[in-house]
Amino acid sequence: MNRNVLIAIAGLIAVVLALSIWSSRQDTEVASSDKYKVGFIYIGPPGDHGWNYQHDVGRKAVEEAYGDKVETVFQENVPESADAERVMSQMALAGTDMIFATSFGYMDPVINVAKKFPGVKFEHATGYKTADNVSTYSARFYEGRSVVGHVAGKMTRTNIVGYVASFPIPEVVRGINSAYLAAKKANPYVKFKIIWIFTWYDPAKEADAAKTLISQGADVVLQHVDSSAIMSVAEEKGVYAFGQASDMSAFGPNAHLTAIINGWAPYYVEKVKQGMEGTWKGNQQVFDGIGAGMVIIGDLNDNIPDSVKKEAMAIKDGIASGTLHPFTGPINKQDGSPWLKNGETADVGTLLGMNFYVEGIEGDIPK
Amino acid sequence: MIQLIPRENVSPVLSLLGPLFSIGFTMLIGGILFYFLGVDPFAAIKMIFWDPLMSETFSTYSIPQIFIKGAPLILIALGLSVGFKANIWNIGAEGQYIMGAIFGASFALSLYPLESAFIFPLMVFIGIAGGCLWSLIPAILKIRFNVNEILVSLMLVYVAEQILALASLGFLRNPDGAGFPGSRNLSQYPSASNSELILGTGIHLGVVLSLFMIVFFYILFFRHSLGFKIKLLGSSPKAYSFSGQNPNKLIFICLTLSGGLAGLAGIMEVAGPAGQINIDFNVGYGFTAIIVAFLGRLNPIGILFAGLVMALTYVGGELTQFMLNLPAAAIQLFQGMLLFFLLSFDLFVYYKIRLRGN
């Protein structure tokens, strides 16, 4: 072995030693004080200006509401797999009192981790499994879709509305149906073109889908995916789009007609309060909409004629007060079989498991 | 002008030091990066490499987790190392991993809710076969038509991902799942569940098999003629052909072996920690294993350590995220640096650098 190698080894050992001595002096503070510790796990980056961004807005609202009394932590880009289980377990070990798991696929991991840590409270978004220390919450986004669908039906000149959809799950199918019913009511000639891209967040795929829809004649594009890419494409191509999950007008000042905004903040603030006061309960399933402020309709663009604005607001107010239900019969399923009788409204069970299109929508739900 | 001259005698000490140097350098540069992100670099590096192993709060949970996270990486990397030694580049282990999981899970779920002791072993076998089949495609194309196996195996990852989506939304979708994508949870099907072997740790059969395979591959590489043939094909394909051997046979063996191990990792994961076939089932083990294989110097013992170090950066990296607010991308960058520095050091290990005036 030559001398250079020896020097290199000695140098490396010295560096490693120095590092470990340095680092062992700093003790990681884990068991932290009397602060109420709240953890959040996100499926993507909070910088997506969509789904995760709004959850993070909720997290910040919790910090603002309780200041020094709470400490919030979050983890981004957590895959819906065994990794989610590990992340939540580590959070629980780190002394977290309440964990908000903000994506559907965390459902089984939440149930597993909740079993191991009965003292930790879990809030799972959009799932359907609960336990003594697990409650779920979801928003009636389809109410927002109804308002947006009306605006889309009125604003389209080509009578073709594009729809970029993520996964064929009840949540997304419900949104398509709700938007279509409202659009059809506003404009009997309207047709929906739907592209499924099988991802929640992929700006390049989202933009490609929007471009395809526009090239097929769509002049209004709805989306049920998370990024702002579609808004940017719409602005560039001179068509209309709607903000998803948060206000995206910054990405398309002319294209952005309005937005369906996810209002998690009041819910998070309330649940953390219950946790701190000891009144929090498991086995709850919250499904709130415009009325409770969990779904918010953004500002309406000045491009929208006043009459349409008024109609949209009337739909919003009607849904909020409970006088109007987006799924009110008569409605047939796509195959023509009757679903809702005249005046009948959809029950929650059918809505939560919705796996069919309503009459008039073309194409099939991918299987 | 700078000239690179291959070293005639590569120092074995230097070649072992490469991985250590790259870890050291990654710590150093990573630390600087963390500093500029406003995080105490010493605290962050300690949390990645030290806390999962030594902290009282986390270690009892984290240490078995490192083995669980490392098991698929080690299994896949072992298989890849065979091919890489022979200059056969299977880049599509991710796809073979997915197909192994789909094949095995489809078999088990087709028998649900039948309970039998035969289901688990057959499921594992079919999972391995699924991975093999997927890697047979590049193998046959390479042997028959001399098609580049790098491209074919890589492209097949995307095909496998589409089949995964199809399975989760269609033929494997849980009929009791309220219309949501994803199969039944195999952990709730006792005959097919890859359950934990040591209560409370999550250690499953895949972890045990990964350690067993290290021994197997060690013997294969250093005590068996196949190991020699692989090395020979890798270092001199012409000499290999002149010696009367058929390189096609070895291409076939290398690709199916790596595919089979990826398939094994897939079925172990889907029946164990992951639990179900879902659209996001694959999280990149097949690609990360490439780093592990090289970090481990394509040596079974090296791969064991490399797999565990890589798993440590995942587990520790997660801690830094929610304890210190480091962004996820910084941790990925940190892992990427490992391979980058390793390759850089290799340059100095395998080449002499001569400055020449011109």
Interface residues (C-beta under 8 A of the other chain):
Chain A: M1 V5 A8 I9 L12 V15 V16 L19 S20 W22 S23 S24 Q26 T28 V30 A31 G39 P45 V73 F74 Q75 E76 N77 P79 E80 S81 A82 D83 E85 R86 V87 S89 Q90 M91 L93 A94 G95 F104 G105 D108 Y128 F167 P168 I169 P170 F198 L352 G353 M354 N355 P366 K367
Chain B: S11 V13 L14 L17 L20 F21 G24 M27 L28 D40 F42 A43 I45 K46 M47 W50 D51 S55 T57 F58 Y61 S62 Q65 I68 K69 A165 L169 G170 A178 G179 F180 P181 G182 N185 E269 G272 P273 A274 G275 Q276 N278 I279 D280 F281 V283 Y314 V315 E318 L319 Q321 F322 M323 N325 P327 A328 A329
